[in-house]
Amino acid sequence: MEPERIFIKTDLFAIEPKEDEETNPFVYGKQFSEWLRSRFIGLGYEVEEVIPEDWGLVRYVQTRTLLVMGRLL
């Protein structure tokens, strides 16, 4: 079974210097991930810190996994 996916393209979040050194070249989304985390916490969810992976960023929200991946388009 494929996980649910949501694709978001925005220019509201900056790319931090050397952000893609923890993932892969041109894989971004750290600021968006932190913003999203704060919103989930505001809704009462338990949310772990971001975990950088080579394909993007992952965040665990209570018992579900939320994958956050960004690429410069």
N, C-alpha and C positions, 0 to 999 in steps of 0.2 A: 504494500500500500504506500503510495506516494504521500509525503507530508504536504500540508497546506502551504501555499506560497503566496506572498504578497510582494510585488515589485514596486519600489518607490524611486522616483527620479526627482531630485530637488537640488536647488542651489542655495538653500537656507543654512547649510552647515559647511563650515570651512574644512579644508583638508589640513591637518596638522603637519608641521615639518617632520619628515622621516616616518610618517604614520605607517606607511606600507612596509617598513623594515620588519615589523612583527608578523606580517602576513605574506604577501607576495607583491611584486610591483603592480601598481595601479589598483590595488584592492583597498578600499577606504570604507569609512562608515563609523569611525570611533565617536565623533561628536553626536551623530544621529543616534547611535546606540546608547550613549549616556543620557540623551534627552528622553529616549523611549523608556529607559530604565526608571528615570524620575517620574514619568507618567504612570507606569505600572505600580511603583511604590505608593504614589498618591492615591491609587485606587485600592490599596490595601494588600497588594501581592507581595510575597517574599521574592526578591530578585537578587541573584548573585552578581558579582562583578563580571565584567567582560573578560572573555577568554579568547585571545587571538589564535587563529588557526591559519594554515597556509592558504585556504580558500576564502577566508573572511573572518567574521567575528561571531562568537556564540554567546548566548546568555541564557541562563536557566531561570525560568519563572515558575516557582513552586514545583509542581511535578511535571511540567511540560518544558520542552526545549524550544527556544526561540532563536533561530539562526538569522543573523544580520550580516549581509554582504553588500558591499558597495563597490562600484567601479566607475572610474571617470569615463563618461561617454562623450 
